[in-house]
Amino acid sequence: MELNKFTEKSQEAIQQSQTIAIGLSHQEITHLHLAHALVTQKGGVISTILQKLNCDVKVLGEDLLHELKKIPK
């Protein structure tokens, strides 16, 4: 995958997904890692859209983290 072809925010989200997976001792990056990175990204499009839809982004981020912790190490 050529990261330089992605937007800066996309690159940040992918890198954050990897950081989350490593921090939780996971062997692979899943959709949950990417979702958590996108939802919690400062100034990101996803969190902005969710907030406009009256979604509690903080709670969603916590819920995603809870699910991530269920993944075997």
C-alpha positions in Angstrom: 0.0 0.0 0.0 1.4 3.4 -1.0 0.5 5.7 1.9 1.7 8.8 -0.1 -1.4 8.4 -2.3 -3.7 8.9 0.6 -4.7 12.3 2.1 -2.8 13.5 5.2 -5.7 12.7 7.5 -6.1 9.2 6.0 -2.4 8.5 6.6 -2.8 9.7 10.2 -5.8 7.4 10.7 -4.0 4.4 9.2 -0.9 5.1 11.4 -3.1 5.5 14.5 -4.8 2.2 13.7 -1.4 0.5 13.7 -0.5 2.3 17.0 -3.7 1.1 18.6 -3.2 -2.5 17.4 0.4 -2.5 18.7 -0.7 -1.0 22.0 -3.2 -3.7 22.5 -0.8 -6.4 21.4 -2.9 -7.4 18.4 -1.4 -9.3 15.5 -3.4 -7.5 12.8 -5.2 -4.3 12.2 -9.0 -4.7 11.8 -11.9 -2.5 10.8 -12.4 -1.8 14.5 -8.9 -0.3 14.8 -9.5 2.0 11.8 -13.0 2.9 13.0 -11.6 3.9 16.4 -8.9 6.0 14.8 -11.3 7.7 12.5 -13.9 8.4 15.3 -11.3 9.8 17.7 -9.3 11.8 15.1 -9.0 15.5 16.0 -10.4 17.6 13.1 -11.4 14.6 11.1 -14.3 14.4 8.7 -15.8 11.4 10.4 -16.0 12.8 13.9 -17.4 16.1 12.4 -20.2 14.3 10.5 -21.0 12.1 13.5 -21.3 15.2 15.8 -23.7 16.9 13.2 -25.8 13.7 13.4 -25.9 14.2 17.2 -23.8 11.1 17.9 -21.8 11.2 21.1 -18.3 10.7 19.6 -16.7 10.1 22.9 -19.1 7.3 23.9 -18.7 5.7 20.4 -14.9 5.9 20.8 -15.2 4.2 24.2 -17.5 1.5 22.9 -15.1 0.8 20.0 -12.2 0.6 22.5 -14.3 -1.8 24.6 -14.8 -4.1 21.6 -11.1 -3.8 20.7 -10.1 -5.1 24.1 -12.2 -8.3 23.4 -9.9 -9.2 20.5 -7.5 -12.0 21.6 -3.8 -11.0 21.9 
